[in-house]
Amino acid sequence: MITEFLPLFLMIVMAFGLAYTLLKVAEYFGPYQPGAVKKSPYESGQDPVGTARDRYSIKFYLVAMIFIVFDVELVFLYPWAVSFRTFLAAGGGAALISVSVIAVFLFVLVVGLIYDVKKGGIDWD
């Protein structure tokens, strides 16, 4: 059984070996010219101000939560909508179970969205 996967393992080892070899060759032959400007911290074209330990605003997380809510909703609703016709063709029980599962799923997403709205995630001040 292991002999069937031997070519695969050999190819993975060869790929890692080639990648490591190319990195080391580039490190050995490539130019290395450090300077004060190259060693200084750089962030979005501006000099960093303050410490890296600053806390993010809660607004950042709320916007991320809105994105996740709508992204997850689309990812799960589209295949369900495409296959809903087959649930209807299978009979009333399959369609009822399918609709009830999606209703619970949408309820959880709407609760998350309501929480986000109440916390001010959609207020774009």
Secondary structure, DSSP 4 states (H G I P E B T S, - for coil): -GGGSHHHHHHHHHHHHHHHHHHHHHHHHS-----HHHHS--BTTB---S-TTPPPPHHHHHHHHHHHHHHHHHHHHHHHHHHHHHHHHH-HHHHHHHHHHHHHHHHHHHHHHHHHHHTTTT---
